[in-house]
Amino acid sequence: MRLLTAITPHGYGHAAQALAVLEALCARRPEIELHIATTVPEAFLRSRLAHPFRYHARATDFGLKMSSALEIDLEASAQAYASQLRLWDSLLEAETRFLDALAPDLLLADVPYLPLAAAQRLGMSAAALCSLNWADIYTHYFPDRPEAAQVRERLLDAYNSARVFLAPEPHMPMPGLNNLQSVGVLARTGRNRRAAINAKLGLTPEDRLVLIALGGVQGRLPMERWPQRPGLHWLVQQGWEVDRPDCHAIESLQMPFTDILTSCDALLGKIGYGTVAECAVNATPLLYIPRADWPEEPYLADWLERHGAIARLHAEQVETGDFGRILEVLLGQPLPSPPAPTGAEAAVDILLRAFI
């Protein structure tokens, strides 16, 4: 069986969702010939999926245009959707040619719409997977634009053309979909390797270690302005080039990301599906940076309040680093029993019954 998975390259969250399902599916059906179409870095995909696959460096959607790691460029996003609408026929024709040449037995989309529309045109089996859809996100930000109704209709038609739209918990309501089917949370469980990390970084058992991760979105935080606090250390991307004795490069640990997350006292980052799900499943408190008017945020935050520990920062606190007390309170919160990551196996059950 040949499977094509098309993944939105807006951060790493969509890839993380898809890879969790692919890992479970390929474990049950190791004969699958897997193809992945996205511009998410190939190295990230291979770090999370052992099953062999062919990488196609192409993406038909963009999600939203970003002006920084946390800020959406609303005008650029609106213009990009308007441009897609004008070019829809030619874009759909190009995607149809790609799918026709590859001839997969099944398309799984998280959550680009053009591949689904092309699959419908070809009479090809297709499923969608995501905790959100771009039709709802678009409508949230751009309801009054003259082309808004037509954009929403095109996107929803594509999503509804899939035989099933698998929505992992926690997910947005998505009332415009007639094929929605909820499954459990999608997340990887890590191994606590804190003793090895402490030895590598020269930390004591009493030291606190906070992982900073922005979900694959480009940009950095102004850590040079943050005060240093005794006993508090940070793990950051090497590319940030932070020159402080309390900062350490994530890459220096040479460990799987989920093991690092599980081993840290907390994660600081923007709120997104992958971050919330993996923090809950691995019992890691989340100190999150709000995303202005992000429609998915209330659903994610409310869910993590029930299944983990979460605290919200304000933009000015991120700029100054003045959030020591908030972090202390967060680390003192009791943690409930972590939820079981049942979504991948449930999604595979549905896919196998429907398509394979």
Secondary structure as UniProt FT lines:
FT   STRAND          2..7
FT   HELIX           13..28
FT   TURN            30..31
FT   STRAND          33..38
FT   HELIX           42..48
FT   STRAND          53..57
FT   HELIX           74..86
FT   HELIX           88..102
FT   STRAND          106..110
FT   HELIX           114..122
FT   STRAND          126..129
FT   HELIX           134..141
FT   TURN            143..144
FT   TURN            146..147
FT   HELIX           148..161
FT   STRAND          164..168
FT   TURN            175..176
FT   STRAND          180..183
FT   HELIX           194..201
FT   TURN            205..206
FT   STRAND          208..212
FT   TURN            215..216
FT   HELIX           223..225
FT   TURN            230..231
FT   STRAND          232..236
FT   HELIX           238..240
FT   TURN            245..246
FT   STRAND          247..249
FT   HELIX           250..253
FT   HELIX           257..263
FT   STRAND          266..270
FT   HELIX           273..281
FT   TURN            282..283
FT   STRAND          286..289
FT   TURN            292..293
FT   TURN            295..296
FT   HELIX           297..307
FT   STRAND          310..312
FT   HELIX           315..320
FT   HELIX           324..331
FT   HELIX           343..355
//
